[in-house]
Amino acid sequence: MRATVKDVAKLAGVSPKTVSNVINGIVFVRPETRERVEQALAELDYVPNLSARGLRNGRSGMIGLALPDLLRPYSAEITHLVVELAHQRGWGVQIEQTAAEPKREFELLSKARANLVDGLILNPVNLDDSAVMTAGPLPAVVLIGDVDQDVVSQVAIDNVGAAREMTQHLIEQGFRRIAAVGTPEIPRGASGTGRVGGTADTPGTAAARLRTTGYREALEAAGLPHDPELEIGLDRWSPEGAATVVGRYLEDHETPDALFCFTDTIAAGALSALWTAGVAVPGDCAVAGFDNILESQYTVPPLTTVDFDRRQFVQSALDLLGERMADKDAQPRRVVVPHRIVSRASTAR
């Protein structure tokens, strides 16, 4: 016979309500109590009746996760953690790729309003056309990423501060002509490129603007001139896009002392372009990235990058979503996850 919540509660020595709190993951339960309940759940091979639970409390037991581009390693790492940590709360995850299309965000919001999912984690790349700002009353929604808003709860990192510190790191290593790769505008003379479009890979995004600001602030603080020719825009935030644009840039410009790439995937493309051009890294040109994806420590040479605790990032997003699911009228909160510079051989003197 299928085990019930009452069976689990009896074995764990707690109330059925406590068991429900552990399963739903919304109400805080003391770690030692949670452990007893989870042991009882495992021992009894308890399987929640999601359809019955949904009829009782109006919830599906599912949340939605929408990222701009599931092809990228960063997205894969975030998705993995969301699925694993949501599972610990008894939540299933529906995954969607928005490709920076507001229409897909609207569709997900409609599903949430229809109770097909209980809440959403969204990663809009631009706030101006995001459904979050134009869709009217919102269900339980949490944003992750770089847009600046106060409508819903959000988890982010300090992009300006991180970019400033990475640029400072390069300056402290003795580099002076530091190019930024992934800026919103494309400097004149970078042939074969054009102004940013509106796809998921393009740098006309909050991240690009914030990281450019931090880069410029560090140059100014160090008394170094701002040279627009050292800001390299991309029409795709991808290894192949970076390899193409950086390769063309090297043909038309003096090689910079260092490249600060706004993602590790951009840095991978830049490393390829430098190798093709016969430019030694870091001897002739240093390279730094952003995100510390798993592959960054295995590039040749290993990549200096900006790191932050992904698990804390995702855990905070799920905590905020749980709050919103429990009380949609709760005041929005913003959680900023700390970052650090990971120095590796790609920027060593």
N, C-alpha and C positions, 0 to 999 in steps of 0.2 A: 504494500500500500504506500502511496506517495506521502512523504513526510510533510507536515504542516508547520506553520509558524509556531503554533502551540507546542508541537513536539520539540522544536528547536529550543524554545524558551525554557521548557522543562529540563532539557539536558544541560543547558548552559546556566540554569539557575537565575534567569532574569525574566522580565515581563515580556509578553508578546510585542508590546510597543517598542521595547528596546531592540528586539530582533528586527522589527520593521525599520527602525532608525538606522541600524547597521546596513540593512539591505538597500535602503533608499539612498543612503549617503548624504542626506541633507542636514540632519540634526547631529551636533557633535556628540560622540560617545567616547568615554574614557578608553584609552588604548588597551588597558588590561581587560575591560569588559568586552570591547570589540574583539579581542583575541579569543576569549571564551566563546563568544557567539560564532565567530568564523570557524573555530574548531568543531562546534556542534553542527554547523551547516555542512562542513566537509564530511563529518562522521555519518550524518544521516543522508548524505547525498541529496541535500535539499535543492529543488529546482523551483524557482518562483513561477507562479501562474501569472504571467504578464497580462493576459487578457482580462482575467478576473480583477487583478490589481488596478488595471486601467479603468474598468467600469466603476470601481469603488472610489478611486481618488482622482479620476480624470487625467491620469498620466499614462504614457506609453512605455516608460522605462528606456526610451531612446533619446539621445541628443544628436544634434547635427554639428558637423565640423566642416567648414568651407575654407579652402586655401586657394590662392590665385593659381598656383602651378604645381601640380603633384609630381611633375617630372624631376624636380630639383631635389638634391640630397637633403637640404634643410627642411623641406616640406615632409620628406619621408621620416626624418627624425622626430619632428613635431607630431606627425600622425601616429607614429609608433607609441609615443608616450601618452598621447590622449587616449588611445584605445586601451592601453594597459592600465593606466590610472583610473579611467572611467569604469573599467571592468571591476576594479576593486570596490567601487561604489555601487555595483549592481546595475550600471548603465550600459546599454549598447550604444554604438556610435554609427551614424550614417555619414559617409564621407562624400563630399562634393568638391568639384573644381570650378571656381567661379570665372577663371580666366579674366579677372578684372571686369566682368560684365555685370552691371547692376541688375539686369533681368534675372540672372540666376540667384542673386541675393533676394530679390522680390519673391521668387518661387519658394525659396527656403523659408522666408518669413511667413508666407501663406501656409506652409506645412505646419509651422509652429502654432499659428493661430487656429488651425484646424485640429490641434492636439495630436498630429501625427508624430511630432517630436516634442519633447518637453522644454527644450531650450537650444540655443544656437551659440557656437563659437565662430565668429567671423574674423577674417583678416583682409579688410579692404585695403587696396593699395593707394586709393585716393578718396578723400572724403567728399569732394564736391558732388560726385555722381553716385555715391553709395546709397543703397536703399535705406540704410540706418538713418540718414538725414532727411529722407523724402517719403518714407512709407507710412507716416502717421503713427498712431499708437503702436508700441512695440511689445512683443512677447518677451520672454526671458532671453536676453541677448548679452553676450560678453564679447568685447573686441580684443584681439591680440595684435600687436604690431605698432605701427608708427604714426597713425593719424592722430591729430590733436583734437579732442572733442570732450564734452562733459555730459553727453546725453545718456550714455550707458556705461556700465563698469568696464574697465580695461586693464590689461596687463601689458607692460611695455618695458623697454630699456631706455636709458638716456643716450639717444643716438648722437646728439650734439656733443655731449661730454665724451663719449667713447671715441668718436672721430677726432675730437680735439686731442685726446690723450694718445691716440695712435700716431697722429701727425707729430706731436711732441716727441714721442719715442723715436721717430725717424730723424727728427732734428737733433736729438741728443746723440744719435749714432753718428752724427756728422754730415748727414745729407742736407742739401740746401735746395736743389731744384727738384722739388717733390711734386709729381703729377698725381692728380686724383682721377680715378677711372670710374665713371658711372654718374657723373654730374648731370643736373637737369638740362643744361644748355650745352650745345656742342660748339666749341671755339672755331672761329674761322681758320681755315687751313687744314682742318682734319678731313681730308678728302674722303668721299665715299660714304659719309654719314649725313644725317639730317636731323631736324628737330624731332623731339620725342613724339611718338604716337601714343596710342591708348591701350596697348595690350598688356598682358600680365607681366611681360618681360621688360617693358620699357621703363626708363628711369624718371619719367615725369611723375614721381611718386613722393609721398611724404618722406620716406627713407632717404631718397636721393637729396632732397632739399635740406633735411636736417644734417646729414653727414657732410654735405658741402659746407654748411654753416660752421660746423665744428672744425673742419679742415682750414677754412679761412681764418677762423679765430686763432688757431694755433700759429699760423703764419704771421698774423699781425702781432701776437704776443711776443714772438721771437724776433720781430723787426725785419721779417723777410717780405719782399714785395709780392703782391698778388699779381700773378701773370695769367691772364685768361687762356693763353696758349697751353698752359699746363693743366687745364680742366678738360678732360676727354669724355665727351658724351657718347652714349651707346644707344643704338636703336633696339637692342635686345640685351637684357641682363642674363647672359648665358655664356658658357665657355666658348661656344662657336662664334657668338657675336663679339665677345671681347677679343678673341684671337684675330678676327678679321679687322676690327677697328684699330686695335693696338698695332697690328702689323702695318697697316697703312700709315698710321701716325709715325711710326719709326722710319718709314721711307721718306717722310717730308720734314721731319723735325730732328733736332739734336736729341740724343738719348737722355732722358732725365736721370738724375741721381737715384731716384726711387719712384716706385709706383704704389700709391695707396689705392687698392681696389675695394669697392664698396661691398663686395661679397667675396667669399672664398671661391665660388664658381667663376666669377669674373677673374679672380687671380689665377685660376687654373688656365683660362684662355690666354691671359697675359703672359704666363710662363711659357706657354707654347709659342706665342709670337716672338718672344725674346730669344728662345732657343733657335727658332727658324732664322732669325736675323743674325745669329751668331753673337748675341749679347750675353755675357756671363752673369749669372745671378748667384751671389750678390756682388761679385767683384766689379762689374760694370754698371749694374743697376739692381737695387734692392727691390723686393716685392713684399707687400703686406696685404692681408685680406680682412674679412669681417665675418663672424659667425662661428668660427672654429668647428666646422663640420668634421665628421670623423675622418674623412679622407685628407684633411689639411695636414695632418702629421706625416702623411705618406707621400706627399708631393716631393719633387726633386728640384731644389732642396726643400726640406720641411718648412711649412709656411707660418710666418708670424701672423697673428690674427687677434681679433677681439673675441673674447669668450664670455659666456654667461651661463648660468645653471639652467639648462633646459627643463630638468625635472621640476625645479622650483617654479619656473615660468608656467609650465602646464598645470602643476598642482594649484597654483594661485588662480589660474583661469577657471579651473573646475570648482574651486572654493567659491569664487565670485558667482559662477553660474548657479551653484547650489543655493546661494543667498537669493538670487533673483527668482529662481524657481519656487522658493518658499515664500517670497514676498516680492511681487513685481513692483510694488510701490517703494521699495527700499531705495535710499539715496545712492546714486552711482558712486563707486569707489575706483580709484586708480592705484594700481600696484606697480612700482618700478623695481625691477629685478637688477641687482648689482652686476657690474661687468668688470673684466680685468683684461690686461694685455698679456698675451702669451707670446713670448719672444722665442723665435726659432732661427734656424740657420739662414732663412731667406733674407734677413735684414742684418746679419752679423757682419761686422767690419773685418 
